[in-house]
Amino acid sequence: MTRHILQGRTDQEVLWWQRRSFLKAAAAWTAMGGFAAAYAQQRSNIVEYTGDAMINGERLLRERSIQTGDSIETGPNSNLVFVMGNSSFQVRQNSRFTVERGATLFTVSVLRLLTGGVAAVFGKGSNRQVVTPTLTAGIRGTGIYTEVFAEQSFRSYFCNCYGTIDMGAGPDRAVSQSSYHQSFWGEVEAKNGKFLTPANAINHTDEELENLAKLVGQRTAWEIEGKRGVKDGRGYMMEQPPSMHPAAPDRPAVLPPTSNSPTSSYR
């Protein structure tokens, strides 16, 4: 297993993909034909659901489908994995978000995260965004992890795990091209004059993205290349990338972990 750095999260939260219940549910989801078959047979698009969650103010039932236009709130010790069209999502505990409608009922145009964390793999498409209180990300085909820290005045974290994304925070703009975890902070107040700043790769694992990709018949960039990069938030496969982090053109891109951030290492 890959090394990961945690900030305000636990191993149990990021290792959800190891649970027997998920492995069984994921195998069944794939064997039964994925989202297309679930839609045709009017089955739920929820792959795994533990704990408690609310949908549009009512308790989320396992047999219900999540559609665009829905507002979701997960409770403590909850985990929610679902597929919508060609995109898959894993929602951390104590998260609140909405999914806004795109071209069809099951095409996401905007994932609006209010608090908590979401990992997601998006199939190819256009005119899609992830929006948090302090940043926006224009999504193409990619894998991402985003989190909003309510205890830090809703400072937002975003990792372009692989793919190309148009990033924005305040007046700052950047194009993120990543093959292995390029991470950003959307700041509440400008730091050194910038609202979009570099971050470490925190609170998510390679295996989470790999399992989400499998649910929609995809592979991550590192699976395709057959190798992993340096998980330092810069987004490249090599230790000395050809360019600096796009949010930090005038200073080194590698940032040390915060002093209160435990590190878990797996081989």
C-alpha positions, 0 to 999 in steps of 0.5 A: 500500500502507498504512503499517505499523510493525514491531517484531521483524518484517520486511517480507517477513513482512507482505508475504506476500500479494504473492507470486505463489505466494499470489496464484495459490493464492488465485485457485484456492481461490476459483475452486474454491468455497472451504472448502465445496467443499474439504470436500465433495471432501476436499481440503486446507484449506491455501491456501498453505504455505511452509517447514516446520511440524509438526502434532501433532508430525509434519511438516505435509504440503501435502495434509493438512487442519488440523482443530480439536484440532490443534497447529501449530508453524511453523519459521523462514522459514515461512508458513502460510495456511489456512481453517477453516469461515468463518474464515481464518488466516495464521501467522507463522514460529516460531509455536506454537498450537492450535485447539480444537473448537467445534460441528463439526470445522471450527468453532474455539472457541478459538485458543490462541497460545503464541508467534509471530503469527497474523492471522485473519478470523472469520466471524459466530459465538458462543462463540469466543476467542483466548487468549494467555499474558497476555490473552483476547479474546471473538470475534464476527465480526471481523478480528484480529492477535495476537502473543506476544513470548517475549523479553518474558516472553510479553507479548502483543499483540492488535489488533482490526482491525475488529469488536467484541471482549470483551478481558481481561487479569488483572482488567481488562476492556474492550469493543473496538469498532473500525472500523480497528485498535484495539490492546492489550497484555496485560501480564505485570506491571501497568503503572500498575495495569493489565494491559490497556494501549493499543498501537500498530498493529504488525506487520500490514497492511491488505492481509493482512486484506483477503486473508484476508477474501476467502478466506471471502467477506468484506470488511473494515470499511474496504473496506465504508466505502470509506476508511481511518482513522488507523493509530495503534491507537485503532481509529477512522476519524477523527483525533479519535475521539469517545472514548479508547482503552477501555484508557486512559480517564484518559490519552491513547490515542496511544502513540509507537512504541518507539525500536527499531521500524523503520517502513515506509511505503507509498503 
